Amino acid sequence: MIPFLFTPIGKYLVFAGFAFMVLTAIYVKVRQDAANEIKAQATIDALERTQNAIRAGDNAAVSPDRLLQDDGNRRD
């Protein structure tokens, strides 16, 4: 098997195998980075929505004095 690697065909096969491994490693790395970036963006969006909901809840008028105040809608 080892002497086959030193033949012209063997050298081409070794080179092709090495090139395939390098390209596969680059593909896997790029794909992993893209997935991590998407997860990070989703986390940022979720945190932003949570902060917006907290701010909206803090800005709500919840004083007991407004309980009987007329809001302009007719209810029978």
Number of C-alpha atoms within 10 A of each C-alpha: 6 7 7 11 13 12 11 10 11 15 13 13 14 14 12 12 12 12 12 12 12 12 12 12 12 12 12 12 12 12 12 12 12 12 12 12 12 12 12 12 12 12 12 12 12 12 12 12 12 12 12 12 12 11 11 10 11 10 9 8 10 10 7 8 8 10 10 7 8 8 8 6 6 6 4 3
